[in-house]
Amino acid sequence: MLPRSGGGCVVRRIFDVMSRASIERRLRAVSEELKSAREDLAVTEEQLVQLADEAEDARLRALVSETPLAEKEHRKASRHADRLRKHRDKLSSKIDALDREQDDLLDRFSAS
């Protein structure tokens, strides 16, 4: 057993300091990931608005012209918008998970 200092075991204090430092490092990393994911989400949402408008325009052109080419363009534009929606949803889920992790880390940090 190591000598006690200030009423606590030296090993415990070293562990607490190391644990606190690792929590701080992870908090910084999560914060950077959140910042990046939120920026990506903002760009994705802007792009999605544009693609959704293009898909709607292609849909209307396909209805009016009733040509196979117009229908093909409509399907292509719709698929592209759908893929971007899925990407946006994944980014939103990632942000939610990072927010929860950050909250957990902050709780652990304040408890240490």
N, C-alpha and C positions, 0 to 999 in steps of 0.2 A: 504494500500500500504506500502510495506517495504521501508526503507530508501535507498537512492541511494548511490552507492560507485563508484567513478571513472566514473561517467556518465551513469552507467547502473543499472538496478534493481537487487537487491541481489538475488531474486528468479530466475531471468534469468541466473545469473552467476552459481548458484548451479545447475540448469538444464543443462547448458552447460558442467559443470565439470562432472556431472553424465552421460550425454549423451556421452561425450568423453571417459569416463572410460568404459562404456558399449560397445562402438565401439571397443576400444582396446581389451576388453575381447573376443568379437566375432571375431576380426581379428586373435587373437591367436588360437582360436578354429578352425576357418576355415583353418588356416595354418597347424595345426596338421592333420585335416581331409584330406587336399590336399596331405600332405606328405604320409599318410597312403594309400590313394587311388592310388597314383602314384606307390608306392611300390607294391601294389596288382596288378596293371595293368602290371607292369614289369614281375611279377611272372606268371600272367595269360598268357601273350604273349609267354613266354618261354614254358609253358605247352602246349599252343595251337600249337606251331610249332611241338612239339613232337607228339601230338595227330593227327594232320593233316597228318603227315608222316605215322603214324600207320594206319590211315583210308585209305590212298592211297595204302599202302602195302596190307591191307585187300581187297581192291577193286581189285587189280591185282591178288591176290590169288583166289578170287571168280571167276574172269574171266577165269583164267587158269584151275582151278579144276572143275568148274561148279557143285559144290556140294551144297546142301542146308545148310550144316553147315558153309561152307566158306561164303556163301551169308549172313547168319545170323550174323556172326562175322563182316562182312563188314558193315551191317546196324547198328549194335551196336556201332562200332567204329565211324561211320559217325554221329550218333545221339549224341554221347559224344562230338565230336568235334564241332557240331552245338550248343550244349548247352554252351560250353565254349566260342564260338564266341559271343553268346548273352550276356554272363556274361561280356566279354571284352567290348562289345558295351555299356552296362549299366555303367560300370566303366568309360568309356570315356565320356559318357554323364554327369555322376556325377562330373567328374573333370572339364568339361566345365562349369557346373553350379556353382561349387565352385570358379572357376577362375572369373566368372562374379560377384559373390557375393563379393569376395575379392576386385575386382576393385571398386565396388560400395562403399564398406566400406572405402576403401582408399580415395575415392573422398569425402565422408562425413567427414572423419577424417581430411583431409586437409582443408575442408571448415569450420570446427568448430574452 
